[in-house]
Amino acid sequence: MDRQLPSRQATASRLLVRALGTVVALYLVWAAFHDITHGEADTTLEYAFLYACGAWLAYVSVSLIRARQWGLGSVSLCALAAGVWGQREVGPGTTAGLSPSYLATVGAFLWFLLLTGILTVMSWRAHRAGQGEGGA
């Protein structure tokens, strides 16, 4: 049983790191879109942040699929694709609305916010399961 304890603790740590990384990525995405829609003169840095955050979210999505969390990983990849598709119409002066591109971008953001909570709960459960086996 000792072999399972580090494995579950490692799993809990990996999930927590992915949740925290996703929170940071979502904050950077929000900040980048805020600057872009408010007409910043040079948005090169904002788009660099969007590309980096997209890469992180793709990594998290693929890692979920590799960890046999096919549903979460697949939905995450679809949400990321929708967000990438939708962001092409986000620019200076973009306001909230019901356009498909705006809804896709917001939907992707909300999905990854929900995924952060799911990953946090999964991490907590893995941590608790690891503690239960090592305590006896």
C-alpha positions in Angstrom: 0.0 0.0 0.0 2.9 2.3 0.5 3.4 2.4 -3.3 -0.1 3.9 -3.7 0.3 6.6 -1.2 2.9 8.6 -3.1 1.0 8.0 -6.3 -2.2 9.5 -4.9 -0.4 12.3 -3.2 1.4 13.0 -6.5 -1.9 12.9 -8.4 -3.4 15.3 -5.8 -0.4 17.7 -6.3 -0.6 17.5 -10.1 -4.3 18.3 -10.1 -3.8 21.2 -7.7 -1.0 22.7 -9.8 -3.2 22.4 -12.9 -6.1 24.1 -11.0 -3.8 26.9 -9.8 -2.2 27.3 -13.2 -5.6 27.5 -14.8 -6.7 30.3 -12.4 -3.6 32.3 -13.3 -4.3 31.7 -17.0 -7.9 32.8 -16.7 -6.8 36.0 -14.9 -4.4 36.7 -17.7 -7.0 36.0 -20.3 -9.4 38.3 -18.6 -6.8 41.1 -18.3 -5.8 40.7 -21.9 -9.3 40.9 -23.2 -10.0 43.8 -21.0 -7.0 45.7 -22.5 -7.9 44.7 -26.0 -11.6 45.7 -25.8 -10.7 49.0 -24.1 -8.6 50.1 -27.1 -5.0 49.8 -25.9 -2.7 51.1 -28.5 -0.3 48.2 -28.6 -1.8 44.8 -27.8 1.2 42.7 -28.7 1.8 41.7 -25.1 -1.9 40.9 -24.6 -1.9 38.5 -27.6 1.3 36.9 -26.3 -0.5 36.2 -23.0 -3.5 34.8 -24.9 -1.3 32.4 -26.9 0.6 31.3 -23.7 -2.7 30.8 -21.8 -4.1 28.9 -24.8 -1.1 26.6 -24.7 -1.5 26.0 -20.9 -5.2 25.2 -21.4 -4.4 22.8 -24.2 -1.8 21.1 -22.0 -4.4 20.8 -19.2 -7.0 19.4 -21.6 -4.6 16.8 -23.1 -3.3 15.8 -19.7 -6.9 15.1 -18.6 -7.4 12.9 -21.6 -4.1 11.1 -20.9 -5.3 10.6 -17.3 -8.4 8.9 -18.7 -10.7 11.8 -17.8 -12.0 11.7 -21.4 -15.1 13.8 -20.8 -13.4 16.6 -19.0 -10.5 16.7 -21.5 -12.7 16.5 -24.6 -15.0 19.2 -23.4 -12.0 21.3 -22.5 -10.5 21.0 -26.0 -13.8 21.9 -27.6 -14.2 24.9 -25.3 -10.7 26.0 -26.1 -11.4 25.7 -29.8 -14.6 27.7 -29.4 -12.8 30.3 -27.5 -10.0 30.6 -30.1 -12.7 30.8 -32.8 -14.6 33.5 -30.9 -11.7 35.7 -30.0 -11.1 36.6 -33.6 -13.9 39.1 -33.5 -13.0 40.6 -30.1 -11.3 43.9 -30.6 -11.4 47.6 -29.5 -14.9 48.6 -28.6 -16.3 45.1 -28.3 -19.2 45.0 -25.9 -21.2 42.2 -24.3 -23.8 40.8 -26.7 -25.4 37.7 -28.1 -23.1 37.3 -31.1 -21.9 33.7 -31.5 -18.3 34.7 -31.2 -18.8 36.6 -28.0 -20.9 33.8 -26.5 -18.2 31.2 -27.5 -15.5 33.3 -25.9 -17.5 33.8 -22.7 -18.6 30.1 -22.7 -15.0 28.9 -22.9 -14.0 31.2 -20.1 -16.8 30.0 -17.9 -16.0 26.3 -18.7 -12.4 26.7 -17.6 -13.5 28.5 -14.5 -15.7 25.5 -13.7 -12.9 23.1 -14.6 -10.7 24.9 -12.0 -13.2 24.0 -9.4 -13.5 20.5 -10.6 -9.7 20.0 -10.6 -9.6 21.5 -7.0 -12.2 19.0 -5.8 -10.5 16.1 -7.6 -7.2 17.1 -5.9 -8.8 17.3 -2.5 -10.4 13.9 -3.0 -7.1 12.3 -4.1 -5.3 13.8 -1.1 -8.0 12.5 1.3 -7.9 9.0 -0.3 -4.1 9.0 0.1 -4.3 10.0 3.8 -6.8 7.3 4.5 -4.6 4.5 3.2 -1.4 5.7 5.0 -3.0 6.2 8.5 -3.6 2.6 9.5 
